[in-house]
Amino acid sequence: MINPAKNNSVEGLLLVSKPGNMTSHDIVDFVRKKFRIRRVGHAGTLDPLAEGLLIVLVGKYTKLFPKFVNFDKEYLGVLKLGEITTTGDCEGQTVKKEDYSYVTEDKIKEVFPSFEGEIEQVPPMVSAVRVGGKRLYSLARKGITIARAARRVNIYSLKILKIDLPFVEFCVRCSKGTYVRKLAEDIGERLGCGAHIIKIKRLSIGKFKLEDAVKLDDINESHLQKTTL
């Protein structure tokens, strides 16, 4: 059992470099046990597949969660052309394979900029969006698919870093509510061959950068930041 009275003075922001194959909740539990404090949360979910910056809020800093909601984010992503999966990423089942041999680098370079600016996205079924009081991912686990309203998001920049077909590596800076896996799916649809995400790494949240984050096994109280937003 965690005795919160033992560490009720521990507080701050913790920038964590989240590894893959862990949930954001796993990271929160790790920090709770590490600091022996219950009052711990995070400021924006990363899927188990995703790596990168996760901001953990400790102690009184959990009250700051609403301030993080509107922060822009930056991600590194890798998509794979020619395959559509149930989840929009490589952890789902492949439901369709398409020929991508006709897709040229020039065509990819033409399509990517068309997604910059304000666009509409339909939240994926595996997202944490609530519809009718239930998380979409909880419905998806039961094999239930429901209609979702499109949401407006802003793609401030979308840059191709490397093309090695069927893989395309890119960097995206975007507004709140943007789903990188849905962006990959939509790019694949625009190209006519389908696509899914095989890698996501969050590089920044507002002014906070992955390069300043600490690995999970190295976390200690000295890494808690007492900063203002």
C-alpha positions as CSV (number, residue, x, y, z in Angstrom):
1,M,0.0,0.0,0.0
2,I,1.1,3.5,-0.8
3,N,1.1,5.8,2.2
4,P,0.4,9.3,0.8
5,A,1.3,11.0,4.1
6,K,4.9,9.9,3.7
7,N,5.4,12.0,0.6
8,N,2.8,14.7,0.5
9,S,5.4,17.3,-0.2
10,V,6.5,15.7,-3.5
11,E,5.2,17.7,-6.4
12,G,6.1,19.0,-9.8
13,L,6.2,18.2,-13.5
14,L,8.0,15.1,-14.6
15,L,9.1,14.8,-18.3
16,V,9.2,11.1,-19.1
17,S,10.6,9.4,-22.2
18,K,7.9,6.8,-22.6
19,P,9.0,3.5,-24.1
20,G,6.8,1.5,-26.4
21,N,4.6,-1.4,-25.2
22,M,3.5,0.5,-22.1
23,T,0.3,2.4,-21.5
24,S,0.3,6.0,-20.1
25,H,-1.4,4.5,-17.0
26,D,1.5,2.1,-16.6
27,I,3.8,5.1,-16.4
28,V,1.6,6.8,-13.8
29,D,1.6,3.7,-11.7
30,F,5.3,3.5,-11.9
31,V,5.7,7.0,-10.6
32,R,3.2,6.5,-7.8
33,K,5.2,3.6,-6.5
34,K,8.6,5.3,-7.1
35,F,7.6,8.4,-5.1
36,R,5.1,6.7,-2.8
37,I,2.4,9.1,-3.6
38,R,-1.1,8.6,-4.9
39,R,-1.7,12.0,-6.5
40,V,-0.2,11.4,-9.9
41,G,-1.6,11.9,-13.4
42,H,-0.5,12.6,-16.9
43,A,-1.1,15.5,-19.3
44,G,-2.0,13.6,-22.5
45,T,-2.3,10.0,-23.4
46,L,0.1,8.1,-25.6
47,D,-1.0,4.8,-27.1
48,P,1.0,1.7,-26.0
49,L,2.5,1.6,-29.5
50,A,3.7,5.2,-29.2
51,E,7.0,6.4,-27.7
52,G,8.2,9.8,-26.6
53,L,7.3,12.7,-24.3
54,L,4.8,12.0,-21.6
55,I,4.3,14.7,-19.0
56,V,3.5,13.3,-15.6
57,L,1.9,15.6,-13.0
58,V,2.8,14.9,-9.4
59,G,1.1,16.2,-6.2
60,K,-0.6,19.6,-6.4
61,Y,0.5,19.9,-10.1
62,T,-2.3,17.5,-11.1
63,K,-4.5,20.6,-10.9
64,L,-2.6,21.9,-14.0
65,F,-4.1,19.3,-16.3
66,P,-6.6,21.7,-18.0
67,K,-3.7,24.0,-19.0
68,F,-2.2,21.3,-21.1
69,V,-5.3,20.6,-23.2
70,N,-4.7,23.4,-25.7
71,F,-1.0,22.9,-26.2
72,D,0.3,22.1,-29.7
73,K,2.2,18.9,-30.2
74,E,4.9,17.5,-32.5
75,Y,5.3,13.9,-33.6
76,L,7.6,11.8,-35.6
77,G,5.7,9.1,-37.5
78,V,6.3,6.3,-40.0
79,L,3.4,5.0,-42.1
80,K,3.3,1.9,-44.3
81,L,1.4,2.1,-47.6
82,G,-0.7,-0.7,-49.1
83,E,-2.2,-2.1,-45.9
84,I,-5.3,-1.1,-43.9
85,T,-5.7,-2.4,-40.4
86,T,-8.5,-2.5,-37.9
87,T,-6.8,0.0,-35.6
88,G,-5.0,2.2,-38.1
89,D,-1.7,1.0,-36.8
90,C,0.5,-2.2,-36.9
91,E,-1.0,-3.6,-33.7
92,G,-4.4,-4.2,-35.5
93,Q,-5.4,-6.9,-37.9
94,T,-4.8,-6.3,-41.6
95,V,-8.3,-6.1,-43.2
96,K,-7.2,-5.1,-46.7
97,K,-4.1,-5.0,-48.9
98,E,-3.8,-2.7,-51.9
99,D,-1.2,-2.3,-54.7
100,Y,1.0,0.7,-54.0
101,S,3.4,0.1,-56.9
102,Y,2.0,3.0,-58.9
103,V,2.6,5.5,-56.1
104,T,5.6,7.6,-56.9
105,E,7.7,9.8,-54.6
106,D,6.5,12.8,-56.5
107,K,2.9,11.8,-55.8
108,I,3.6,11.4,-52.1
109,K,5.3,14.9,-52.1
110,E,2.2,16.3,-53.8
111,V,-0.3,14.8,-51.4
112,F,1.4,15.5,-48.0
113,P,1.1,19.4,-48.3
114,S,-2.7,19.0,-49.0
115,F,-3.1,18.0,-45.3
116,E,-1.6,21.1,-43.9
117,G,-3.9,23.8,-42.5
118,E,-7.3,23.2,-40.9
119,I,-8.7,19.8,-41.8
120,E,-11.5,17.5,-40.5
121,Q,-10.7,14.2,-38.8
122,V,-13.1,11.5,-37.7
123,P,-11.8,10.1,-34.4
124,P,-10.7,6.5,-34.7
125,M,-12.7,3.8,-32.8
126,V,-9.6,3.0,-30.7
127,S,-9.4,6.6,-29.4
128,A,-10.3,7.8,-25.9
129,V,-13.0,10.1,-27.1
130,R,-16.3,9.7,-25.2
131,V,-19.5,9.1,-27.1
132,G,-22.7,8.6,-25.0
133,G,-20.6,8.5,-21.9
134,K,-18.4,5.6,-23.2
135,R,-14.8,5.6,-24.4
136,L,-14.6,4.6,-28.1
137,Y,-11.8,2.2,-27.4
138,S,-14.0,0.3,-24.9
139,L,-16.6,-0.2,-27.6
140,A,-14.0,-1.2,-30.2
141,R,-12.8,-3.9,-27.9
142,K,-16.3,-5.4,-28.0
143,G,-16.3,-5.3,-31.8
144,I,-18.7,-2.4,-31.8
145,T,-18.3,0.4,-34.4
146,I,-20.5,3.6,-34.1
147,A,-20.8,6.8,-36.2
148,R,-18.4,9.6,-35.1
149,A,-18.7,13.2,-35.9
150,A,-15.7,14.8,-37.7
151,R,-13.7,17.3,-35.7
152,R,-11.7,20.2,-36.9
153,V,-8.0,20.1,-36.2
154,N,-5.0,22.2,-37.4
155,I,-1.9,20.7,-39.1
156,Y,0.6,23.5,-38.7
157,S,3.4,21.6,-40.6
158,L,3.7,18.2,-42.2
159,K,7.2,17.4,-43.5
160,I,8.4,14.2,-45.2
161,L,11.7,13.1,-43.7
162,K,12.3,9.9,-45.7
163,I,10.6,7.8,-48.4
164,D,11.6,4.1,-48.6
165,L,8.5,2.5,-50.1
166,P,6.2,1.3,-48.7
167,F,7.4,3.3,-45.8
168,V,7.2,7.1,-45.4
169,E,8.8,8.8,-42.4
170,F,7.4,12.3,-41.5
171,C,7.2,15.0,-38.8
172,V,3.9,16.7,-38.0
173,R,3.2,19.7,-35.7
174,C,-0.5,19.9,-34.9
175,S,-3.2,21.2,-32.6
176,K,-5.0,19.4,-29.8
177,G,-7.2,16.5,-30.8
178,T,-5.2,15.4,-33.8
179,Y,-4.8,11.7,-34.3
180,V,-1.6,10.7,-36.1
181,R,-2.9,7.2,-37.0
182,K,-5.9,8.8,-38.6
183,L,-3.7,11.2,-40.5
184,A,-1.8,8.2,-41.9
185,E,-5.0,6.5,-42.9
186,D,-6.3,9.6,-44.6
187,I,-3.0,10.0,-46.5
188,G,-3.2,6.4,-47.6
189,E,-6.8,6.9,-48.8
190,R,-5.8,10.1,-50.7
191,L,-3.0,8.1,-52.4
192,G,-5.5,5.4,-53.3
193,C,-3.7,2.5,-51.7
194,G,-4.4,2.7,-47.9
195,A,-1.9,3.0,-45.1
196,H,-1.4,2.5,-41.4
197,I,1.0,3.8,-38.8
198,I,3.9,1.6,-37.7
199,K,5.7,4.2,-35.4
200,I,4.7,7.3,-33.4
201,K,7.1,9.3,-31.2
202,R,5.9,12.5,-29.5
203,L,8.7,15.1,-29.7
204,S,7.0,18.0,-27.9
205,I,4.0,19.3,-26.0
206,G,4.0,23.1,-26.0
207,K,7.3,24.3,-24.8
208,F,8.3,20.9,-23.3
209,K,10.7,18.8,-25.4
210,L,11.5,15.1,-25.5
211,E,15.2,15.9,-25.4
212,D,14.7,17.1,-21.8
213,A,12.8,14.0,-20.7
214,V,14.2,11.2,-18.5
215,K,14.1,7.5,-19.1
216,L,11.8,5.6,-16.8
217,D,14.5,3.7,-14.9
218,D,16.4,6.9,-14.2
219,I,13.5,8.8,-12.6
220,N,14.1,10.4,-9.2
221,E,12.8,13.5,-7.3
222,S,15.5,15.7,-8.7
223,H,13.8,15.5,-12.1
224,L,10.6,17.1,-10.8
225,Q,10.2,20.6,-12.3
226,K,8.6,23.4,-10.3
227,T,7.7,25.5,-13.3
228,T,4.8,27.7,-14.5
229,L,3.0,27.3,-17.7
